[in-house]
Amino acid sequence: MAAPSPSCYCFPGDPCWPTMATWNDFNKTVGGRLISTVPLAAVCHNDQFEAYDANACESLKANWFFPETHLPSSSSVMAALFTNNSCNPFLPREFPCTLGNYVNYAVKIQHASDAKKTLAFAKKHHIRLVIRNTGHDYNGKSTGAGALAVWTQNLKSIELLEEYSRPWYKGRALKIDAGVSVNEAYKFADAHQATVVGGNCPTVGIAGGLAQGSGHSPLATKFGLVADQVLEWEVLTAAGEVVTANPSSHEDLYWALCGGGPGTYGLVLSMTAKLHPSISVSSAKLSFALPSTTTGIESFWEAVKTFAESLPEMVDRGLQVTWTLVPGVFLVSPATAPELSKHDLDELFRPTLKQLTRDGIPYQYQSEEFSTFLASYEAMILPGSNVSDSILGGQLLPRSVVEDDIEEFISTLRTITEANYVFAGLSLDVSRVPAHKTAAHPYWRKTLISAVLGTFYDYQDFEANLKNQRYMTDTLIPKLAAFTGGKGAAYVNEANFLQPHWQDVLYGEHFGRLSSIKRKYDPNGIFYALGAVGSDSWVQKRDGRLCRA
């Protein structure tokens, strides 16, 4: 066998790949927490991992689309496109089940020392390293062929800091380990008569991709992005040093981690975030369906238009609104209104409801006032969304789409849904924080709608998924980008992985500074993630091998 190129990471089957004895010795150094990957769907196939089990396979398929199925796994990828069809539970048992794009091994770290040892082992043996938490990842950052994963999900400590006092912030704060989920953070804060800013999905790691990727939130219009809350980071650098990054120490690394993209500047072990007072919240849901008559169809879109025209006033009153257009159905699920009464929330929806009533379109509207954010979240947002049945891309859209270009915007929404794609809009206003304060794309500060569009993943036809992703890339997303007057901007955590000009679209004017910080803290590119700053120095070969570009 020919020796691998030194410009590529060592790959299974190469002479440089560690022997089983070497892996076993490494396992002892990390307390037996090294896990050899067995794909979840191995029970559905004739393979080398474990015996085919018809009952276990049927149970797995019945629960495949719930995040809870994948969370206990050290390797499972909830965004199925990035498995490269390696071990698909919905294909016949005779279909090959291989590791493919799954990591080969993972270390379930319990302490910073475990992470240090894993990093050192990967560097010594020139093995691709992957940072992995819950696996809730739309863009393939938490997996990789031939890789060793640092699995942070077991880092679960939450610490209340009653009197955090630094020149940049004085008040209550929360120190959150990397494995703490959004829902766990919400519950802890509520138990201490407080509120923390997190995401919509309960199983996302708040200190991981959410905050490092900017992080929208049901509370974003009230308090800002999740990245805007961060006071400091505890980080393992590529040099193997654990540092505290904040506005006075390693301030450049602190800034980059606050929205400059996950998984690339260092391995975050914990973050400390602002803790806000407990607040009352009103929340509302709305749904209505597309009528079958020509007149009814036009009335449906007029109602969508009326709703869209209401969005600037809604966010000006402090709302964050999650709304979705599925082919044939419109949903608000939900609108979150911190410190606003139910009556005032209902008034904001009145123009839309009045038009629906006038045009005879049946609808369901529900609103309620809650004493705390957690009560609202549990009643109106849970359970979270699944990520194992979709492919997607996104754009950040300005107010002008509804204030100046409403007719063209509604026409674009129609085009998207008529092509059997889903459009999800998350409307907010985070403009109060200056764009330079964090590394989040500056376009966030003039965004009205964080738009996501996508379609359902086809487990029977892998090529159809690639075709759909390309259609979104070449046709649909450019229609949204046109509203920005340029290449557009996108939320790095919900972007199209095939996005052209991704450096500008995902990072904007911050990309140059972020690249310099990446080179400073990780000059050899130890931390790689698809679409992350520094990833343009690498290319993934057809077999998944990662090599220098």
N, C-alpha and C positions, 0 to 999 in steps of 0.2 A: 504493500500500500504506500502511495506517495505521501510524503510528509505534508501536513497542511501548511498553508501560507502563514508566516508570522503575523501578517496583517489581519488574520481571521482569528476569532476565538476558537479554542480547542473544542472539538465536537465529538459526540459519542461515536466510537469506532476508530477515531484517530489514535495513533500511537501515544500521543500526549495525554489522552483521557485517563484520569486516575483509575487505578485498579480497584477492585472491590475491597481489598485489604486497606487501601488508602481511604476509601470512603468510610469503612468501618472504624478506622482509627480516628477520623474526623468526627464521626458520630459520638465517640466517647468524650471528645473534648467539649461537645455542646450538650452534654448530659443526656444523650440518647434521643435528642429531639430532631434528628435528621429523618426526613420522611421521603421514601422512594415513591415516586408517583405511580398510582394506579388510577387510570381515568374512571370517573364515576360510572360511565356507560359500559365498562368492561363486562358487566354481568349480562349485557345484551348481545354479546358476540362470542364467537369461538376465537379466543386469543390467548396470549402467553401470560396474561395477568391473573385471571381467575376463571373458574368454570362458568359456562353459560347457565343462567338461572332464570327461567321463564317468569316465575312469580316475582322475583326481585326486579326483573326488567320492567314488567308491567307496572309495578309500584313506582319505579323510578320515573317512567314516562308520565304517569298520572300526576306526579308532583314536580316535574321538570321545570315548570315555569314559575315556581316560587323561589325567591332568593334563599329562603331557609334551607332548600335542598342543597345549595351550593356553598353556603357559608362554612360548614364544617370541613370542607375539602381544602387541601393545601394547594390544589392545582386547577380546579374547575374554572372555566371561563364563562361568565354569564352572557357575554356578547359572542354568540356562537360563530359569527363570521371568522373570528380570530383563532378558532380551533383548526382552521383549514380542513374541516370535515374529518378530523383525525379519529374520532371515536364517537360516532353519531348514534344515539340510542334509537332513533326512528328509522334506521336502515336495517335491512335483514341481517340476521345473526352471522351470515357468511361474509358480510362486508368487513374488510380489515379494521381492526381496532389497534391503532398505534399511538405512540406518544405525540408524533407530529409536532404541533406547535405548543404543546404543553411543556412546562418546565420538567426537567428530569428529577430534580430533588428540591426540597424546601426544608428550611430550618425554622421551626416554630419557636421563635425567640421569646425568652422570658425576661431577659436582662440585656442591658447595653453590651455586656461582655459577650453574649451570644452573637450579637450583631457584628461586633468587632472580629470575632473568630471566623464568622462566615465570610466577611469581607476579605480577611487575610487569606483564607483558603482559596477563594475565587481568584484573587490576584496572583497567588503563588502558582496556581495551575492554569492560569489564563482562561478562565471559564466565564462565560456571560453571566452577569448578575442581574436579577430582577427584584424589584421591591413590590411586595404583594401584601394587601390587607384583606379586604372582604371579597375582592374579585369583582365588585360592582364597578365596571369599567367598560365604557362604550367603545374605546379605541385601542384595545390590545396592549395597553401599557403594562399590565400585570401578568403577562405570560411571555414565553419565548422558547423556541426550540433549543435544546442543549443547554438550558440555563439552570442555575442554582438560585432559588428564591429565598429572600429574607422575608419570612411571613410574620407580620407584626400584629396579627389579630389578637394574640394572647396578651398584649400590653394593655391592661384594662384599668389602670389606676386613675382615679379622679380626685383631685385635691382642691378644697375650697380655700382660697386665700382672702381672708377677711380684710386685710389692710395692705394690699399691694401698693407700694409707694415708690415711684420712679419719676424722674423729671417729665417723662412723656405721658404718665397716667397715674392717678391716685384714686383708689377705690377698690371695690370687691373684684376679684378675678377668679378664674378657674384654670387649674393646670390639668390638661387632658392628655393621657397617653395616646399613642398612635392607634391603638386598637379600639378605642372607645367609639361607639356608634352614635349617630345623631340622636336616636331615641334614648339611649342611655344618658347622654349629656342633658337632653331636655328634662328627663325625670329627676336627675340629680339637682339641676338648677331649681326646678319647681319645689323640690323637697326643702330647699333652702330659701324659699320665698324670693326667687330670682328668675331671670330669663337669660338664656344664652342663644346666640344666633347660630343656627344650623340649617340644614337643607330640608327638602321635602321628603325624601325617602328615608325611612327609619334605619336601614341597615348600612348606610354609607358611613365610612370612617371620617369623622369630622376634621381630624388633624391631617388627614392624608390628602387624597386628590381634591377633596372639596375645598378646603382652605387654600391649598397650594395652587389650585387651578382658578381661583377667584371666589367661586361659591355664591350662587344666588340662594335666596332663603325666603320663606314666608314673611320674615321680618325685615327684609332687605330695605324696603322703602323707609321704614322707621329708623333702622340702625346702620344700614350700609351692608356691603358684601361681607361674607364670612372672613375674607382676607383682611378687611378693614378692622376686624376685632382683635387681631393677633398682636400681643404685646411682646412675646419672645418665643423662640424655638430652641429646643434641645436637639442637636443635630450630630450625627456621626458623619464626618467628612471622608472623602476618598483617601485621605492620608491616614485614616484610622483613629482620628482624634475626635472626642466628644466635646463640642463647644456649645456655648449659649450665644445665640444670635439675637440681638435686639437693637434698638436705635442708637446705642452707645458702644456696643461691642459686636464686631463682625457685622456692622450695619449694612454692608452691601449684600451679604448673604441673607440677612433678615429681610431686606427689601425684596430680593429675588424670590424668596419663598412665599412672600405675600402676594400670590396671584401670578407668578411667573411660570407656572406650569409644574406639575408633580413629577417626582421620580428622577430628577436629573442633577440637582445641585448638591444633594447629600441625602442621607437617610434620616428622616425626621423620627425621633423617638417620642417627643411630646411637644405640645404647644400650650402656651398660656394665653388666655383670651379674656376680654372684658366680660364682666358679669353685670347685666342690667337689672333694674328693679322689676319685680313682678308687675304685670300689666293686664288689664282687661282687654279682651279681643272680641270683636264681632266677626262673624263669618257667614258666607252665603254660597249656595250652590244653585246652578241653573242648567236646565237641559231642554232642548226641543229638537224635533226631527224634521227632515226635509219632506214636505208634502209631495204628493204624486202629480198634482196638476201643474200646468205651466205657470198659471197665476200664483199658485202656492210656492213654487220654486223661487220665483222672483221675490215674493214676500219674505221667504226664508233668508235670502241674501240681503234684503233690505234690513232685516232685524240684526243680522251679523254686522252690517255697516253701522247701524245705530249704536250697537254695543261698542264697536271699535272706536267710534267717535267720542264715546264716553270715557275712554281709557285715560286721556290726559288729566281730566278732572279727578278720576278715581285715584291715580297715583299722587296727585297733588294733595289729596286728602289723607294720604298715608297708606293706601292700599297696596298690596301685592296681589295680582290676579293671575291665576293659572287657568288658561282656557284652551280648549282643544276642538279642532274640526276633524272628526272622523267622517269618511264619506257617508253623507246622509244624516249626520248628527252633529249638533253643537253642544258643547259642555263647558260650564265654568265649574272647576273642581279643586279648590274653592277660591273665593276672594277672601283674603285675610285683612282685617281692618283693625290694627292696634289702636286702642283708646278711642274708638268711635262707637257710638251707640247703634243698636240695631235699626232704629228709626232712620238715622242718617245714612246708614249703609243701604237700606231699602230705597231711599230717595235717589241714590246714585244709580240704582238699577231701574228706576221708574220709567225712564224713556224707552228702554228696551222692552220691558214688560207691557207698557202701554201699546207699543206698536204690535207686539205679538197678539195681544187681545183684540186690537182693532182689525187685524188681518185674519183673525180666526185660526191662528196656529196654536195648538195645544202646547203647554209647557209645564215644567215642574220647577218650582222655585222654593227654596228653603233658606231661612236665615235665623240666626240665633246669636245671643250675646253670652259670652263666657267670662268667668271671673279671672281666668288665667290663660296664658297662651297654651300650656300643655292641655288643658281641657278642650280648647278649640282644636288643637292638633289631633288629639285622639278621637274626637267626634267627627271631624270634617275632612281630615287628610289621610289618616291611616285607613287601610294598609298602603304601603308604598308600592311603587310601580315595579314591574318585572323588566329585566333587561335581556332576557334570553330568547326573545321572539321578535327582535326588531333590528333593522339597520337604519342608520340615521346620519344627518348632518344638520348644521345650523348656521344662523346669521344673527347678528345684533342689529336691530332696526331702530331708527330715530323717530322722534315725534312727527316728523314731516310726513311719514307714511299715512298717518290718519288726519293730519292737519292740512296737508297740501296735495296729497296723492291718493286720497281715499278710494276713488273710483278704480284706479289702476291697481291699488292694493287688493281690493275685493276681487277684481278680475284675476289676479294672481292666485289668491286663495282658492278660487273656483278651479283654476287650471290644476293646482296641486291635488285637490280632492278628486277631481274628475279623472285624474291619472291614477287614482286608487292609492294615493299617499295620504298620510296623516299629517296635519299641521298642528303643532302645540305652541302656544304663545305664553310666555311668562312675562307679565307686565309689571314694571317697577320703576323707581327713580332713585338712583344712588349718586346723584350729582353733587351732593353736599361735600363729599370727600374729594379734594383736588386730585387730579389724575396722576401727579408725580408721587403722591404719598405711598402708593403701593405699586407693585409691578403688574397689577391687573391691566388688561388692555385699556388704554385711555378711552376707547369708544364706549366703555361701560358708562362713563359719566354723562353721556348724552343719549343713552339707550332708553327707549320706551318698551320695546318688546325683545326679549331673548327668544328667538324663534328656533324651533326644532321641527324638521320634517323627516319623515321616514316611511318605511313600509314594513310589512311583516316578513320575517325570515322564513325561507322555504327549506325545511329540513330534508326534502326529497330531491331538490334540484340546486346544488351548490352554485352552478354557473348562472342560474337565474338571479341569485343574490348579487353576484358580481355585476351582472347586467343592470340590475336595479340601482346599485350604488353608482354606477357610471352614469345612468340617466339622471340621477339626482345631481351628480357632479357637473355634468355637461349642460343640462337643460334647466332643472328646477332651481337650484341654488343661485345660479346667475340671475334669475328673475328677481330674487330677493336682494341680491347684492346690488342690483341696479338702483334700488331705492337709497343707497348710501352715497351714490355719486362716484363710486370707485370700485376697488376690489372687495370692499366690505370688511367686516370684522366678525369674529365668531367667538363664542365661549369655548375655551380650550377643552373643557370636559364633555361638551356635547357638539363637537365639530365633526366634519366629514374628514375621515382619515386620508382620502384622496384629494383633499383640498389643494388646488394650485396656489402658488404664492403663499404657502401656509405661514411662512415667517412673518409676513405682514398681517395676514388675516387673523392669526392667533395671538400675536404679540405686539403688533403695531410698531410705533416709534421706540418702544422699549427693547426691541430685539437686539440691537447693537450692544447696549449696556448689559443685557442679560447674557449675551454670548461672552463678553469679557469676564463676567463673574463666573460663568461656567468654566472657562479656561483657567481661572485663578484657583478655584476650589477643586476642580476635577480635570486636570490637564491631560490625563490619559483616557478620559471618556469611560471611566468605570461604570458610571450610572447612565444607562441608556434607556430611553423610552420612546416609542413611536410618536412622532410629532412633537417631541420635547426639544427645547433648546439644546443644540449640540448633536441632535440626531442626524443632521445633514452631513455629518462626517462619517456616517456608517451606511451600509447597504445590506439588506437581508437577501441572501441567495434563495434560489427556488426551494432548496431543502430546509430552509430556515436558518442556515448558518449565518452568523453576523460577522461582517468584514468591514475593514476600513474602505471608505469610498475612494 
